[in-house]
Amino acid sequence: MDDTEFPRSLGKVAPRELAVNGITRYEHLIERTERELLDIHGVGPKAIRILREGLTARGLSLRDD
């Protein structure tokens, strides 16, 4: 999905569903917990791993539960 900054390795469904939930940038992820992200259709453990790698590379992290 070209409207997000997430890598293509995330697939098609996860970025689309994240965008539907207002999450299109890594900075949007820091407001969410892992559990909140996993509750979004199409976001599973693989997507969480990829997103965490991107966050870590930017010095960011998900919100704690």
N, C-alpha and C positions, 0 to 999 in steps of 0.2 A: 504494500500500500504506500503510495507516494506521499500521502499526507502525514506520515509519521517519520520519526528519525530512527525507528527500530530496524535492526538488520533483517534482511530477507530470510535468513536462517530461521526466523521466528515462524515462517509459514505465511499463510493467507488469512486464516480464520482469527488467530490471536490478535494481530494488529488491527484487524477490522473491528473486532469486538471490544478491544481496548479503546479504540477511537469512539465507538458508540457510547462508551462510558466516560468520555472526556479525557482520555489518556493518550496523548500523541507524542509526548516528549518524556525523556528520562526524569526531568524535574517534576513531572506530574506523578511519577511513581513514588516519590519520597513521602507523599501524603497517604499512601496505602500500605496496608499490612500484606504479608504473603497470603493469609487466609482470604482477605478481601479480593485479591487478584485471582486466587484459585476458584472463587465463587463465580467468576466471569466465564461464560461459555467459551470454550476453545483455549483457555489458559490452563495448562497443566504443568507438571513438574519440569518438563523440558523447557517450556517457555519461561518459567521462573528462573531456571538456571541461566538461560541466555540473557534475560533481563538483569539478573544479579551481576553477571559478568560486565555488562554495559554500565551498570551503576558503579561498580567497583572501579572501572577504568576512569570514571569521572569523579571519583572521590565521594560518591553518594551511596545511600543505602535505603532499603525499605523501612517504613515505620515499624517499630517493635509492636508485637501483639499486646 
